[in-house]
Amino acid sequence: MNVRPSARFAINLTRAAFSQSIKRTLNTTPAPVAAPVLSKFVKIVEVGPRDGLQNEKQVIPAETKIEFINRLSDTGLSVVEATSFVSPKWVPQMGDATKVITSIKKKDNVNYPCLTPNIQGLDAAIKAGVKEVAVFLAASDSFSKKNINCTVEESFERVRPLIAKAQEHGILVRGYVSCVVGCPYEGPISPRKVAEVSKKLYDMGCYEISLGDTIGVGTPGTVRELLQTVSQVVPMKALAVHCHDTYGQALANIHCALEMGVRVVDSSMAGLGGCPYAPGASGNVATEDVVYMLHGMRYSTGVDLGKAIETGNWISERLGKANGSKAARALTLKAVAAAAANAANAAPCPPTPESPVKSKL
């Protein structure tokens, strides 16, 4: 059944009515039972506006991106990666970075990092008043050459002055490491190589290192080995996981990372996006699915799942595609069915016409 949860359903629900129906549905949906860890908080880094939208072939109006980010800010997320200051020649979708970041309604309790692949991008971000930026490297030379036309070692020389300049301006820097499990050109990647790249970024001043399974080939076994190796040189509290669901392993890999002690998870609303330079790699793990799982495991996230589902449905409708989140689809259909049933029960019964009386002759 190809359902677009955000599409126009047979019953016409206002946003408020739909929100209430979603909340009632969540309250009556049993969550998976797990050992209580109520004191544990997991930070969700929402990458939808940047990593999620950069692959879209249609040009998305800046106004849509701005409203998307504003809606994300209202869900309780504490980090929303807003855009990328990259050359429009390479990623046309991000050509409106300055307009987007300067037009959103920023909340004091939400960070809005932006990807800055080079000094020019950093300068533009500084001018736009950005408080946190992200840099990226790959753990694969082949991927690095295809992506940014240089080796891994050469890419370090590019980001070193960028990180230093950001720090001079009091800007936080987050580091992305891509292809941490496998590369579309080289195949499996050694955890030792990932550890080496991660340590260099951490030593340069990146406060957090996000380990990206760019082509989604990771499994709990490979993720466990990866984290065991990387955490020997970078503190676990400074590590994040960025899982793609290409092979349906993202939630299992995140679960493994949580067991290992990771408390930062990257995800994309409605499962939008992937890397434009990684053939066949698509499907960021959906934020709604991650939050549903985490809440079921008794982790706190600060995210209102109902509002997250509304936001995922909203952006999916704007893009003309189905919401990629399984939890969102299931809960939306359940909420709509419940709302329809309530509406039917509340409607007054029409009067029953009297049966005609046949005269006896």
N, C-alpha and C positions, 0 to 999 in steps of 0.2 A: 504493500500500500504506500504509494508515494504521496506523503502528506507534508504540506508546508504548514507547520504549526502557526506561523505568523500570517498565513493567508486569510482571505475572507471566508469565515466559516458560515455554515448554513444559519447559525444563530448569530444575531448581531449583539456583541458584547461591548460595553464601554470598557475603557482601560481599567477603570476602578473596579468594575464588576469582575473583569477577568483576573485582576490582581487578587481580589478577595477569594475567588474560586480556586486560584493556584494555592493560596495560603491554606484554605480548607483541605485541599487535596494533600498538601505536604503534611498537615497535621494528622491525616488519616492513613498516610503511607508508611508502613513499617520500615524502619531503617535496619540495615544489617547489624547484628549484635556483635560487639567486640569488647575486649577488655577496656574498662573506662580509663581514659587519659584526659580528663576534663581540663587539667592544668596545661595541656599542650596546645600551643598556637602554631599554625602553619601559615606563613605569608604567601599569598597568591600574587604573582607578578603577571598582570594581564598584558599580553602582547598583541591582542587583536588589532588595535588601530594601526600598528606598524607591521609586524610580521604577518598578521592576518590579512591585511588589505593590499600589501605590496604586490601580490601575485595577480590581483584581479585585472582582467583584460580590459574591462570597461572603465572609463574614467569616472571616478567617484567624486562628486562635487565636494568641495571643502566644507560646505555647510553640513553635509551628511556626516562627514568625519567629526566635525565639531560636536554635533548633537550626539553622535555615538559615544564620544569620550565623556560628554556631560552626563549621559545616562549611566555609563560605567561608574563614574564618580559617585552616583547616587546609590549604587548597589552595596557599598560598604568596602569595596576594594581599597587597599592602601597604596597600591602601585599600579599605574596605568602607563605603559610605554606608548607615548603619544604619536611619534612620527620619526622620520629619519632625514637628517640633513645630508643627503646624498645627491650626486649630480642627476638631474632629471633625464639626462641622456641614458643613464644606466637603469634607473628606476623611475620612470615617468610618473607613476602613481604618487610618489612622494615629493613632487615638484612644488607643492603648496605648503611645505613644512612650516615656514615662518608664519603664514596666515593662520594655520591650524593652531600652533602652540600659543600664539598671542591672542587668539580669539576664544579659547575655551574658558569656562567658568572654573577657575582653579579653587580647590578646597584646601584648607590649611592642613588637613590630616591625610592628604593624598599626594604622593610624589608622581611627577610626570617626566620620567627620563626619556631621552631621545638618542637614537643611534647616530654616532658621528664617526664615519669611517676614515676621515682624514682631517688635517688641520683646517682646511677650508670649511669643512662641515662644522668643526668645533667653533671657529670664528663666528659663523652664522648663528650657531646655538647660543654663544655668549651674547651676541648682539640682541638675540630674542629673549634674553633673560632666563635661559634654561638653568636649572639648579643641579641637574644630574644628567650625565651622558653615559653611553655604553660604547665600548669598542669590541671588535671581534677579531679572532684569529681562528685558524683551523689546525687540527692535529694531523692534517694530511697535506703534504706538499703538492700533490696533484690537484686536490680541491682548491688549495690556496692559489695555485697558478691559474686555474680556470676561473676562479671567483674574482681575485684582485690582482692577477698577473704578477705574482711574486712568490717566492718560497716562504715557508714558515719563518725561517730565520730573518729573511728580508722584511717580513711583515712586522717583526718585533721592532726593527729600526724605524718603522713608520709610526707605530703607536707610542713608542717611548716619549718623543717630544710632545705628542698629543696629551698623554696622561699627565706629564709634567706641567704643561700649560693649563690644563683643567684644574689641577691642584693649586696652581698659583692664583687662580680666580675663585678658589673655594668651592669648586664644583666636584661633587662625588663622581667616581668613575666605577662602572660595573663592567666586568669582562665576560664576553661570550667565547666559548671554545666550541667550534662545530666539528662534526664527524668524530665524536668521541668513542663510538663503538664501531662504526663502519663508514667507508667512503665509497661513493658510486664509481670511482675510478680505480682505487687501490684495493678495495675489499676490507677485511677486518683491520682494525687499528689497535696497536698495542696500548694497554693501559699505562705503561711506563711513558710512552710518548705524550699521552694526555696529561699525565702528572707533571712532566717537564714543562709543557706549555702553560699549564695552570699555575705552577709555582712562579714562573717568570712574570706572569701577569699580576699575581698576588704581590710579589716582591716589588713590582713597579708602582704599586699603590691602588690596585683595584680592590675595593672593599668586599666584593662578592664575585664569585666565579660561577657562571651558569654553564653547565655541561650539557651540550646539545646533541641528542641522537638525531642528527639531521635527516637521515634516510629511514629512521624508524625500525632498524634491524635488531635493536637491543632486546634482550630477554632478562628476566630477573637474575639469571645466572651471570650474564655478562655485566649487568649493571652492578651486581654485588662485587664482582672482581674489580671493576672500574673504581668504585667508591673506596674499596679497601686500599687500593693503590694510591689514589689521589689524596685521600685523607691523611696519608703519611707525611705529605709535604704541605698541604693546605688544610687548615682547621675545618672540621665538618660544619661548624656554624657559619663558615664563609662560603659554603657550597650550595648551589641550587641545581635542580634538574629541569631540563627542557626536553620533554619527550614527544615524539611524533607517533601517531597511531597507525602508521602505514600497514603494519602487520597485526594490528589489534592488541599490541602489548603495552601500550602506554600506561594504563591504570595499574597493571601488574608491576611494571617497572617503578612507578611512583610509590606503590605500596612497599616494594623492596627498599627504596631509598629512605622511606620513613622509618622502616625497621632499622636501617643503618644509622639513623640520626639526622638525616637531612630535614630541614624545616622551611625550605623555600622551594616553591614549585611554580614554574612558568606554565601558562596555559592561555588559550585563545577562545574568546566567547564564540559559541556556535561552531567551534572546531575550524575556524577560518584559517587558511593560509598554509605556508610551507616555504621552502627555499627555492627561489627562481633559478638558482644555479645548480640544483641537485636533481638530475633527471629522475622522474618517477617518485620523488619525495613529496608527499602531500599529507595533509591531515594533522595539524597541530592538535594535541589533545584538547577536548572541549572543556572550558572552565566550568560549565554546569555539571559535567560528569565528575570532574575532580572534586568540586564542592560537595556534591551529593555523596560521594564516597567518603570524603573526610568527615563530614558531619555524621555519617553512619558509623564511623570508627571512633566517634566521640572527640574528634579534634575540633578546635574552634578556628574560624577563619575571619570572622567579622563580616562575612558576605551574606546578604539576604538572598537566598536561593530563588525565591519567587521573583524578585526584581531582576536577578541575573537572567532568568528564563525569559522574562519580558524583553529584556535588552537584546538577548540573542535572537529572539523571534523578530524583533524590530529590524535589526541590521540584516537578517536573512531575507526579510521581505524586501528591503531596499535593494538588495543585490539580486533579487529574483531567484533565490535558491532555497532549498530545504535547510532547516537548522541541522547542523552536523552532530548535535548532541543527542545521544540516545535518551538520557534522563529528561532533557527538555521536551523531546517529542512525546515520550510516554506520559509525563506529568501534564503537558498541555492538552493532550487528547483526553486524559482523565478529567481534567478541570473543565474542559468544554462540555463533556458528556454530563458531568455533575451539574453544571450551570443550566444545561438544557433541561435536565430532569427537574431541577428546582423551579425553572420557569414554567414548565408544564404543570407542576403540582400547584403553583400559585395562581395559575390562570383560572378564571371563573368558568364553570361548566356551562356550555350553551344550553338554553332551554330545549327540552325534548318535545318535538312536535307531537300533538295528540294524534293517535291513530284514527283514521277515518272509521266511522261506524256504518256498517252496512245495514240498510233497512231490510227488515224481513217483510216480504210481501205475503 
